[in-house]
């Protein structure tokens, strides 16, 4: 959570189970993809977890 991943090469990386929040910076168009594949973690408000399968709805986190 809160990591600056803007320069990371995530192609092929297994992101399932990764926790992130609105301070996490994703590279390029990854934010849209990650939001579609994420669910609220339930542990804390504003914390999300990357799920195994993409969702039909995007997660709305304050940016």
mmCIF file as gemmi writes it, N, C-alpha and C atoms, coordinates in Angstrom:
data_model
loop_
_atom_site.group_PDB
_atom_site.id
_atom_site.type_symbol
_atom_site.label_atom_id
_atom_site.label_alt_id
_atom_site.label_comp_id
_atom_site.label_asym_id
_atom_site.label_entity_id
_atom_site.label_seq_id
_atom_site.pdbx_PDB_ins_code
_atom_site.Cartn_x
_atom_site.Cartn_y
_atom_site.Cartn_z
_atom_site.occupancy
_atom_site.B_iso_or_equiv
_atom_site.pdbx_formal_charge
_atom_site.auth_seq_id
_atom_site.auth_asym_id
_atom_site.pdbx_PDB_model_num
ATOM 1 N N . UNK Axp A 1 ? 0.848 -1.18 0 1 0 ? 1 A 1
ATOM 2 C CA . UNK Axp A 1 ? 0 0 0 1 0 ? 1 A 1
ATOM 3 C C . UNK Axp A 1 ? 0.888 1.236 0 1 0 ? 1 A 1
ATOM 4 N N . UNK Axp A 2 ? 0.472 2.233 -0.774 1 0 ? 2 A 1
ATOM 5 C CA . UNK Axp A 2 ? 1.21 3.484 -0.819 1 0 ? 2 A 1
ATOM 6 C C . UNK Axp A 2 ? 2.473 3.447 -1.649 1 0 ? 2 A 1
ATOM 7 N N . UNK Axp A 3 ? 2.703 2.358 -2.367 1 0 ? 3 A 1
ATOM 8 C CA . UNK Axp A 3 ? 3.931 2.22 -3.15 1 0 ? 3 A 1
ATOM 9 C C . UNK Axp A 3 ? 3.816 2.968 -4.474 1 0 ? 3 A 1
ATOM 10 N N . UNK Axp A 4 ? 4.931 3.501 -4.937 1 0 ? 4 A 1
ATOM 11 C CA . UNK Axp A 4 ? 4.992 4.117 -6.264 1 0 ? 4 A 1
ATOM 12 C C . UNK Axp A 4 ? 5.497 3.056 -7.229 1 0 ? 4 A 1
ATOM 13 N N . UNK Axp A 5 ? 4.565 2.469 -7.958 1 0 ? 5 A 1
ATOM 14 C CA . UNK Axp A 5 ? 4.894 1.405 -8.907 1 0 ? 5 A 1
ATOM 15 C C . UNK Axp A 5 ? 4.907 1.921 -10.339 1 0 ? 5 A 1
ATOM 16 N N . UNK Axp A 6 ? 4.931 3.237 -10.499 1 0 ? 6 A 1
ATOM 17 C CA . UNK Axp A 6 ? 4.821 3.841 -11.83 1 0 ? 6 A 1
ATOM 18 C C . UNK Axp A 6 ? 5.901 3.363 -12.799 1 0 ? 6 A 1
ATOM 19 N N . UNK Axp A 7 ? 7.052 2.979 -12.307 1 0 ? 7 A 1
ATOM 20 C CA . UNK Axp A 7 ? 8.128 2.506 -13.171 1 0 ? 7 A 1
ATOM 21 C C . UNK Axp A 7 ? 8.269 0.996 -13.203 1 0 ? 7 A 1
ATOM 22 N N . UNK Axp A 8 ? 7.373 0.297 -12.509 1 0 ? 8 A 1
ATOM 23 C CA . UNK Axp A 8 ? 7.468 -1.162 -12.43 1 0 ? 8 A 1
ATOM 24 C C . UNK Axp A 8 ? 6.996 -1.822 -13.721 1 0 ? 8 A 1
ATOM 25 N N . UNK Axp A 9 ? 7.606 -2.933 -14.058 1 0 ? 9 A 1
ATOM 26 C CA . UNK Axp A 9 ? 7.185 -3.734 -15.206 1 0 ? 9 A 1
ATOM 27 C C . UNK Axp A 9 ? 6.366 -4.895 -14.646 1 0 ? 9 A 1
ATOM 28 N N . UNK Axp A 10 ? 5.034 -4.776 -14.754 1 0 ? 10 A 1
ATOM 29 C CA . UNK Axp A 10 ? 4.143 -5.74 -14.121 1 0 ? 10 A 1
ATOM 30 C C . UNK Axp A 10 ? 3.654 -6.842 -15.039 1 0 ? 10 A 1
ATOM 31 N N . UNK Axp A 11 ? 4.013 -6.795 -16.312 1 0 ? 11 A 1
ATOM 32 C CA . UNK Axp A 11 ? 3.604 -7.837 -17.238 1 0 ? 11 A 1
ATOM 33 C C . UNK Axp A 11 ? 4.082 -9.191 -16.719 1 0 ? 11 A 1
ATOM 34 N N . UNK Axp A 12 ? 3.157 -10.126 -16.581 1 0 ? 12 A 1
ATOM 35 C CA . UNK Axp A 12 ? 3.503 -11.46 -16.112 1 0 ? 12 A 1
ATOM 36 C C . UNK Axp A 12 ? 3.585 -11.595 -14.601 1 0 ? 12 A 1
ATOM 37 N N . UNK Axp A 13 ? 3.485 -10.484 -13.863 1 0 ? 13 A 1
ATOM 38 C CA . UNK Axp A 13 ? 3.554 -10.54 -12.401 1 0 ? 13 A 1
ATOM 39 C C . UNK Axp A 13 ? 2.221 -11.028 -11.842 1 0 ? 13 A 1
ATOM 40 N N . UNK Axp A 14 ? 2.258 -11.879 -10.834 1 0 ? 14 A 1
ATOM 41 C CA . UNK Axp A 14 ? 1.065 -12.358 -10.165 1 0 ? 14 A 1
ATOM 42 C C . UNK Axp A 14 ? 0.677 -11.326 -9.115 1 0 ? 14 A 1
ATOM 43 N N . UNK Axp A 15 ? -0.418 -10.602 -9.342 1 0 ? 15 A 1
ATOM 44 C CA . UNK Axp A 15 ? -0.847 -9.546 -8.427 1 0 ? 15 A 1
ATOM 45 C C . UNK Axp A 15 ? -1.949 -10.009 -7.478 1 0 ? 15 A 1
ATOM 46 N N . UNK Axp A 16 ? -2.478 -11.207 -7.682 1 0 ? 16 A 1
ATOM 47 C CA . UNK Axp A 16 ? -3.547 -11.706 -6.825 1 0 ? 16 A 1
ATOM 48 C C . UNK Axp A 16 ? -3.122 -11.652 -5.358 1 0 ? 16 A 1
ATOM 49 N N . UNK Axp A 17 ? -3.981 -11.079 -4.519 1 0 ? 17 A 1
ATOM 50 C CA . UNK Axp A 17 ? -3.712 -10.996 -3.085 1 0 ? 17 A 1
ATOM 51 C C . UNK Axp A 17 ? -2.988 -9.741 -2.654 1 0 ? 17 A 1
ATOM 52 N N . UNK Axp A 18 ? -2.558 -8.905 -3.601 1 0 ? 18 A 1
ATOM 53 C CA . UNK Axp A 18 ? -1.853 -7.672 -3.269 1 0 ? 18 A 1
ATOM 54 C C . UNK Axp A 18 ? -2.825 -6.674 -2.656 1 0 ? 18 A 1
ATOM 55 N N . UNK Axp A 19 ? -2.45 -6.08 -1.534 1 0 ? 19 A 1
ATOM 56 C CA . UNK Axp A 19 ? -3.232 -5.012 -0.917 1 0 ? 19 A 1
ATOM 57 C C . UNK Axp A 19 ? -2.76 -3.679 -1.456 1 0 ? 19 A 1
ATOM 58 N N . UNK Axp A 20 ? -3.7 -2.771 -1.739 1 0 ? 20 A 1
ATOM 59 C CA . UNK Axp A 20 ? -3.349 -1.443 -2.224 1 0 ? 20 A 1
ATOM 60 C C . UNK Axp A 20 ? -4.389 -0.445 -1.728 1 0 ? 20 A 1
ATOM 61 N N . UNK Axp A 21 ? -4.04 0.842 -1.814 1 0 ? 21 A 1
ATOM 62 C CA . UNK Axp A 21 ? -4.976 1.898 -1.429 1 0 ? 21 A 1
ATOM 63 C C . UNK Axp A 21 ? -4.861 3.049 -2.407 1 0 ? 21 A 1
ATOM 64 N N . UNK Axp A 22 ? -5.551 4.142 -2.12 1 0 ? 22 A 1
ATOM 65 C CA . UNK Axp A 22 ? -5.584 5.254 -3.07 1 0 ? 22 A 1
ATOM 66 C C . UNK Axp A 22 ? -4.26 5.99 -3.191 1 0 ? 22 A 1
ATOM 67 N N . UNK Axp A 23 ? -3.293 5.677 -2.345 1 0 ? 23 A 1
ATOM 68 C CA . UNK Axp A 23 ? -1.975 6.307 -2.462 1 0 ? 23 A 1
ATOM 69 C C . UNK Axp A 23 ? -1.018 5.472 -3.313 1 0 ? 23 A 1
ATOM 70 N N . UNK Axp A 24 ? -1.431 4.276 -3.702 1 0 ? 24 A 1
ATOM 71 C CA . UNK Axp A 24 ? -0.625 3.418 -4.569 1 0 ? 24 A 1
ATOM 72 C C . UNK Axp A 24 ? -0.642 3.988 -5.98 1 0 ? 24 A 1
ATOM 73 N N . UNK Axp A 25 ? 0.527 4.111 -6.597 1 0 ? 25 A 1
ATOM 74 C CA . UNK Axp A 25 ? 0.642 4.635 -7.963 1 0 ? 25 A 1
ATOM 75 C C . UNK Axp A 25 ? 0.984 3.476 -8.883 1 0 ? 25 A 1
ATOM 76 N N . UNK Axp A 26 ? 0.08 3.203 -9.841 1 0 ? 26 A 1
ATOM 77 C CA . UNK Axp A 26 ? 0.258 2.1 -10.786 1 0 ? 26 A 1
ATOM 78 C C . UNK Axp A 26 ? 0.847 2.615 -12.088 1 0 ? 26 A 1
ATOM 79 N N . UNK Axp A 27 ? 1.589 1.792 -12.82 1 0 ? 27 A 1
ATOM 80 C CA . UNK Axp A 27 ? 2.15 2.23 -14.1 1 0 ? 27 A 1
ATOM 81 C C . UNK Axp A 27 ? 1.074 2.334 -15.189 1 0 ? 27 A 1
ATOM 82 N N . UNK Axp A 28 ? 1.216 3.319 -16.045 1 0 ? 28 A 1
ATOM 83 C CA . UNK Axp A 28 ? 0.375 3.48 -17.236 1 0 ? 28 A 1
ATOM 84 C C . UNK Axp A 28 ? -1.084 3.185 -17.016 1 0 ? 28 A 1
ATOM 85 N N . UNK Axp A 29 ? -1.613 2.255 -17.803 1 0 ? 29 A 1
ATOM 86 C CA . UNK Axp A 29 ? -3.036 1.928 -17.718 1 0 ? 29 A 1
ATOM 87 C C . UNK Axp A 29 ? -3.327 0.804 -16.716 1 0 ? 29 A 1
ATOM 88 N N . UNK Axp A 30 ? -2.397 0.45 -15.877 1 0 ? 30 A 1
ATOM 89 C CA . UNK Axp A 30 ? -2.596 -0.628 -14.917 1 0 ? 30 A 1
ATOM 90 C C . UNK Axp A 30 ? -3.639 -0.289 -13.862 1 0 ? 30 A 1
ATOM 91 N N . UNK Axp A 31 ? -3.783 0.97 -13.511 1 0 ? 31 A 1
ATOM 92 C CA . UNK Axp A 31 ? -4.74 1.335 -12.46 1 0 ? 31 A 1
ATOM 93 C C . UNK Axp A 31 ? -6.145 0.865 -12.832 1 0 ? 31 A 1
ATOM 94 N N . UNK Axp A 32 ? -6.561 1.086 -14.072 1 0 ? 32 A 1
ATOM 95 C CA . UNK Axp A 32 ? -7.882 0.66 -14.52 1 0 ? 32 A 1
ATOM 96 C C . UNK Axp A 32 ? -8.019 -0.855 -14.409 1 0 ? 32 A 1
ATOM 97 N N . UNK Axp A 33 ? -7.013 -1.572 -14.848 1 0 ? 33 A 1
ATOM 98 C CA . UNK Axp A 33 ? -7.041 -3.039 -14.789 1 0 ? 33 A 1
ATOM 99 C C . UNK Axp A 33 ? -7.097 -3.539 -13.345 1 0 ? 33 A 1
ATOM 100 N N . UNK Axp A 34 ? -6.292 -2.943 -12.484 1 0 ? 34 A 1
ATOM 101 C CA . UNK Axp A 34 ? -6.244 -3.368 -11.083 1 0 ? 34 A 1
ATOM 102 C C . UNK Axp A 34 ? -7.569 -3.069 -10.393 1 0 ? 34 A 1
ATOM 103 N N . UNK Axp A 35 ? -8.157 -1.918 -10.657 1 0 ? 35 A 1
ATOM 104 C CA . UNK Axp A 35 ? -9.455 -1.579 -10.055 1 0 ? 35 A 1
ATOM 105 C C . UNK Axp A 35 ? -10.525 -2.593 -10.46 1 0 ? 35 A 1
ATOM 106 N N . UNK Axp A 36 ? -10.511 -3.024 -11.697 1 0 ? 36 A 1
ATOM 107 C CA . UNK Axp A 36 ? -11.501 -4.009 -12.165 1 0 ? 36 A 1
ATOM 108 C C . UNK Axp A 36 ? -11.296 -5.374 -11.532 1 0 ? 36 A 1
ATOM 109 N N . UNK Axp A 37 ? -10.087 -5.666 -11.124 1 0 ? 37 A 1
ATOM 110 C CA . UNK Axp A 37 ? -9.773 -6.977 -10.545 1 0 ? 37 A 1
ATOM 111 C C . UNK Axp A 37 ? -9.717 -6.942 -9.021 1 0 ? 37 A 1
ATOM 112 N N . UNK Axp A 38 ? -10.16 -5.831 -8.413 1 0 ? 38 A 1
ATOM 113 C CA . UNK Axp A 38 ? -10.027 -5.676 -6.963 1 0 ? 38 A 1
ATOM 114 C C . UNK Axp A 38 ? -11.362 -5.621 -6.246 1 0 ? 38 A 1
ATOM 115 N N . UNK Axp A 39 ? -11.297 -5.971 -4.976 1 0 ? 39 A 1
ATOM 116 C CA . UNK Axp A 39 ? -12.439 -5.918 -4.077 1 0 ? 39 A 1
ATOM 117 C C . UNK Axp A 39 ? -11.999 -5.226 -2.795 1 0 ? 39 A 1
ATOM 118 N N . UNK Axp A 40 ? -12.935 -4.609 -2.057 1 0 ? 40 A 1
ATOM 119 C CA . UNK Axp A 40 ? -12.558 -4.062 -0.745 1 0 ? 40 A 1
ATOM 120 C C . UNK Axp A 40 ? -12 -5.187 0.126 1 0 ? 40 A 1
ATOM 121 N N . UNK Axp A 41 ? -10.931 -4.891 0.849 1 0 ? 41 A 1
ATOM 122 C CA . UNK Axp A 41 ? -10.288 -5.94 1.653 1 0 ? 41 A 1
ATOM 123 C C . UNK Axp A 41 ? -11.101 -6.301 2.879 1 0 ? 41 A 1
ATOM 124 N N . UNK Axp A 42 ? -11.917 -5.383 3.347 1 0 ? 42 A 1
ATOM 125 C CA . UNK Axp A 42 ? -12.702 -5.646 4.544 1 0 ? 42 A 1
ATOM 126 C C . UNK Axp A 42 ? -11.945 -5.335 5.821 1 0 ? 42 A 1
ATOM 127 N N . UNK Axp A 43 ? -10.626 -5.261 5.746 1 0 ? 43 A 1
ATOM 128 C CA . UNK Axp A 43 ? -9.818 -4.987 6.934 1 0 ? 43 A 1
ATOM 129 C C . UNK Axp A 43 ? -9.88 -3.51 7.324 1 0 ? 43 A 1
ATOM 130 N N . UNK Axp A 44 ? -9.742 -2.636 6.354 1 0 ? 44 A 1
ATOM 131 C CA . UNK Axp A 44 ? -9.756 -1.193 6.584 1 0 ? 44 A 1
ATOM 132 C C . UNK Axp A 44 ? -10.503 -0.522 5.451 1 0 ? 44 A 1
ATOM 133 N N . UNK Axp A 45 ? -11.165 0.578 5.765 1 0 ? 45 A 1
ATOM 134 C CA . UNK Axp A 45 ? -11.828 1.33 4.708 1 0 ? 45 A 1
ATOM 135 C C . UNK Axp A 45 ? -10.769 1.923 3.786 1 0 ? 45 A 1
ATOM 136 N N . UNK Axp A 46 ? -10.991 1.829 2.48 1 0 ? 46 A 1
ATOM 137 C CA . UNK Axp A 46 ? -10.052 2.376 1.502 1 0 ? 46 A 1
ATOM 138 C C . UNK Axp A 46 ? -8.909 1.452 1.142 1 0 ? 46 A 1
ATOM 139 N N . UNK Axp A 47 ? -8.925 0.236 1.666 1 0 ? 47 A 1
ATOM 140 C CA . UNK Axp A 47 ? -7.894 -0.747 1.336 1 0 ? 47 A 1
ATOM 141 C C . UNK Axp A 47 ? -8.546 -1.818 0.462 1 0 ? 47 A 1
ATOM 142 N N . UNK Axp A 48 ? -7.869 -2.153 -0.64 1 0 ? 48 A 1
ATOM 143 C CA . UNK Axp A 48 ? -8.4 -3.09 -1.613 1 0 ? 48 A 1
ATOM 144 C C . UNK Axp A 48 ? -7.439 -4.253 -1.791 1 0 ? 48 A 1
ATOM 145 N N . UNK Axp A 49 ? -7.972 -5.366 -2.284 1 0 ? 49 A 1
ATOM 146 C CA . UNK Axp A 49 ? -7.158 -6.546 -2.546 1 0 ? 49 A 1
ATOM 147 C C . UNK Axp A 49 ? -7.414 -6.985 -3.984 1 0 ? 49 A 1
ATOM 148 N N . UNK Axp A 50 ? -6.346 -7.302 -4.69 1 0 ? 50 A 1
ATOM 149 C CA . UNK Axp A 50 ? -6.477 -7.768 -6.061 1 0 ? 50 A 1
ATOM 150 C C . UNK Axp A 50 ? -7.008 -9.198 -6.019 1 0 ? 50 A 1
ATOM 151 N N . UNK Axp A 51 ? -8.15 -9.416 -6.675 1 0 ? 51 A 1
ATOM 152 C CA . UNK Axp A 51 ? -8.8 -10.721 -6.69 1 0 ? 51 A 1
ATOM 153 C C . UNK Axp A 51 ? -8.257 -11.564 -7.846 1 0 ? 51 A 1
ATOM 154 N N . UNK Axp A 52 ? -8.693 -12.807 -7.901 1 0 ? 52 A 1
ATOM 155 C CA . UNK Axp A 52 ? -8.213 -13.727 -8.932 1 0 ? 52 A 1
ATOM 156 C C . UNK Axp A 52 ? -8.796 -13.413 -10.298 1 0 ? 52 A 1
ATOM 157 N N . UNK Axp A 53 ? -10.03 -12.946 -10.355 1 0 ? 53 A 1
ATOM 158 C CA . UNK Axp A 53 ? -10.697 -12.704 -11.615 1 0 ? 53 A 1
ATOM 159 C C . UNK Axp A 53 ? -11.167 -11.249 -11.684 1 0 ? 53 A 1
ATOM 160 N N . UNK Axp A 54 ? -11.123 -10.643 -12.855 1 0 ? 54 A 1
ATOM 161 C CA . UNK Axp A 54 ? -11.634 -9.27 -13.003 1 0 ? 54 A 1
ATOM 162 C C . UNK Axp A 54 ? -13.118 -9.206 -12.677 1 0 ? 54 A 1
ATOM 163 N N . UNK Axp A 55 ? -13.529 -8.068 -12.139 1 0 ? 55 A 1
ATOM 164 C CA . UNK Axp A 55 ? -14.924 -7.829 -11.806 1 0 ? 55 A 1
ATOM 165 C C . UNK Axp A 55 ? -15.583 -7.039 -12.919 1 0 ? 55 A 1
ATOM 166 N N . UNK Axp A 56 ? -16.898 -7.078 -12.975 1 0 ? 56 A 1
ATOM 167 C CA . UNK Axp A 56 ? -17.631 -6.297 -13.969 1 0 ? 56 A 1
ATOM 168 C C . UNK Axp A 56 ? -17.705 -4.822 -13.604 1 0 ? 56 A 1
ATOM 169 N N . UNK Axp A 57 ? -17.411 -4.495 -12.349 1 0 ? 57 A 1
ATOM 170 C CA . UNK Axp A 57 ? -17.463 -3.105 -11.915 1 0 ? 57 A 1
ATOM 171 C C . UNK Axp A 57 ? -16.102 -2.678 -11.408 1 0 ? 57 A 1
ATOM 172 N N . UNK Axp A 58 ? -15.817 -1.413 -11.54 1 0 ? 58 A 1
ATOM 173 C CA . UNK Axp A 58 ? -14.544 -0.875 -11.07 1 0 ? 58 A 1
ATOM 174 C C . UNK Axp A 58 ? -14.657 -0.49 -9.597 1 0 ? 58 A 1
ATOM 175 N N . UNK Axp A 59 ? -13.563 -0.61 -8.868 1 0 ? 59 A 1
ATOM 176 C CA . UNK Axp A 59 ? -13.51 -0.167 -7.487 1 0 ? 59 A 1
ATOM 177 C C . UNK Axp A 59 ? -13.319 1.341 -7.496 1 0 ? 59 A 1
ATOM 178 N N . UNK Axp A 60 ? -14.124 2.034 -6.734 1 0 ? 60 A 1
ATOM 179 C CA . UNK Axp A 60 ? -14.029 3.494 -6.693 1 0 ? 60 A 1
ATOM 180 C C . UNK Axp A 60 ? -13.251 3.905 -5.448 1 0 ? 60 A 1
ATOM 181 N N . UNK Axp A 61 ? -12 4.255 -5.63 1 0 ? 61 A 1
ATOM 182 C CA . UNK Axp A 61 ? -11.158 4.752 -4.537 1 0 ? 61 A 1
ATOM 183 C C . UNK Axp A 61 ? -10.88 6.221 -4.81 1 0 ? 61 A 1
ATOM 184 N N . UNK Axp A 62 ? -10.793 6.986 -3.77 1 0 ? 62 A 1
ATOM 185 C CA . UNK Axp A 62 ? -10.463 8.401 -3.939 1 0 ? 62 A 1
ATOM 186 C C . UNK Axp A 62 ? -9.047 8.507 -4.478 1 0 ? 62 A 1
ATOM 187 N N . UNK Axp A 63 ? -8.889 9.281 -5.52 1 0 ? 63 A 1
ATOM 188 C CA . UNK Axp A 63 ? -7.55 9.431 -6.129 1 0 ? 63 A 1
ATOM 189 C C . UNK Axp A 63 ? -6.925 10.742 -5.759 1 0 ? 63 A 1
